Amino acid sequence: MRVMVAVASRHGATREIGEAIADVLRGAGFDVDVTDPDDVEDVEPFDAVVLGSAVYVGRWAAGARAFVDRFAGRLAQRPVWLFSSGPVGDPPAPMGDPEEIGPIMRRMGARGHKTFAGRLDRGGLALAERAVVALVQAEQGDFRAWPDVQDWASRIAEDLHSEEIRRLRHVR
Ligand SMILES: Cc1cc2nc3c(=O)[nH]c(=O)nc-3n(C[C@H](O)[C@H](O)[C@H](O)COP(=O)(O)O)c2cc1C
């Protein structure tokens, strides 16, 4: 099975979460491509998709939202999972799902959505971003919880193995 992990990331932290998910899926025997949603021209060659986005000011990145607009119809028949990354601090905040996730899940027919804690490094931010971070007094640091990411990816791998078995039975 070929799996696409498409990740919209501004400063690299969410992309690394996507890479960690891909590592788990590869370890489980799947053929995985990690890509930026803006670079995707076609989803036909893929049996399943994991779409993730960093969250900025309560919203998914424009590239991830555009991916949903372009491919929601064609992906409705395939297994799709979504993840968001953003909350920072200890405990990470804000921890709720972005508001648009419910509608995006319904459009994509997604099997699940997970929010993972993120990373905030003020040094790498643009001036306007620093102003927002100062305003909300967001805590700087790397709060990504790799075991959570790996657990979630392992559950996707199990689900995809079940899907493979179902397909084999259907073919016979
Ligand atoms: C200007 C700015 C606004 C942010 N707004 C949110 C937000 O609304 N919700 C959230 O959970 N995280 C928010 N974050 C935290 C980022 O989503 C987090 O740093 C994430 O890990 C960045 O991912 P990236 O490196 O892939 O771009 C914000 C960060 C910045 C710099």
PDBQT file of the ligand as one rigid body, heavy atoms in Angstrom, charges set to zero:
ROOT
HETATM    1  C1  LIG A 201       2.113  33.790  15.303  1.00  0.00    +0.000 C 
HETATM    2  C2  LIG A 201       1.798  32.436  15.855  1.00  0.00    +0.000 A 
HETATM    3  C3  LIG A 201       0.475  32.078  16.089  1.00  0.00    +0.000 A 
HETATM    4  C4  LIG A 201       0.167  30.806  16.602  1.00  0.00    +0.000 A 
HETATM    5  N1  LIG A 201      -1.144  30.476  16.815  1.00  0.00    +0.000 NA
HETATM    6  C5  LIG A 201      -1.440  29.258  17.324  1.00  0.00    +0.000 A 
HETATM    7  C6  LIG A 201      -2.799  28.891  17.561  1.00  0.00    +0.000 A 
HETATM    8  O1  LIG A 201      -3.739  29.637  17.318  1.00  0.00    +0.000 OA
HETATM    9  N2  LIG A 201      -3.053  27.660  18.068  1.00  0.00    +0.000 N 
HETATM   10  C7  LIG A 201      -2.048  26.786  18.346  1.00  0.00    +0.000 A 
HETATM   11  O2  LIG A 201      -2.333  25.683  18.813  1.00  0.00    +0.000 OA
HETATM   12  N3  LIG A 201      -0.735  27.103  18.121  1.00  0.00    +0.000 NA
HETATM   13  C8  LIG A 201      -0.421  28.311  17.616  1.00  0.00    +0.000 A 
HETATM   14  N4  LIG A 201       0.889  28.653  17.383  1.00  0.00    +0.000 N 
HETATM   15  C9  LIG A 201       1.951  27.683  17.670  1.00  0.00    +0.000 C 
HETATM   16  C10 LIG A 201       2.431  26.962  16.402  1.00  0.00    +0.000 C 
HETATM   17  O3  LIG A 201       1.354  26.291  15.778  1.00  0.00    +0.000 OA
HETATM   18  C11 LIG A 201       3.520  25.953  16.792  1.00  0.00    +0.000 C 
HETATM   19  O4  LIG A 201       4.661  26.717  17.064  1.00  0.00    +0.000 OA
HETATM   20  C12 LIG A 201       3.786  24.918  15.724  1.00  0.00    +0.000 C 
HETATM   21  O5  LIG A 201       4.562  23.873  16.268  1.00  0.00    +0.000 OA
HETATM   22  C13 LIG A 201       4.477  25.514  14.524  1.00  0.00    +0.000 C 
HETATM   23  O6  LIG A 201       4.583  24.542  13.518  1.00  0.00    +0.000 OA
HETATM   24  P1  LIG A 201       5.560  24.714  12.263  1.00  0.00    +0.000 P 
HETATM   25  O7  LIG A 201       6.978  24.830  12.779  1.00  0.00    +0.000 OA
HETATM   26  O8  LIG A 201       5.354  23.462  11.482  1.00  0.00    +0.000 OA
HETATM   27  O9  LIG A 201       5.123  25.934  11.506  1.00  0.00    +0.000 OA
HETATM   28  C14 LIG A 201       1.219  29.896  16.881  1.00  0.00    +0.000 A 
HETATM   29  C15 LIG A 201       2.549  30.279  16.644  1.00  0.00    +0.000 A 
HETATM   30  C16 LIG A 201       2.836  31.515  16.146  1.00  0.00    +0.000 A 
HETATM   31  C17 LIG A 201       4.281  31.880  15.893  1.00  0.00    +0.000 C 
ENDROOT
TORSDOF 0
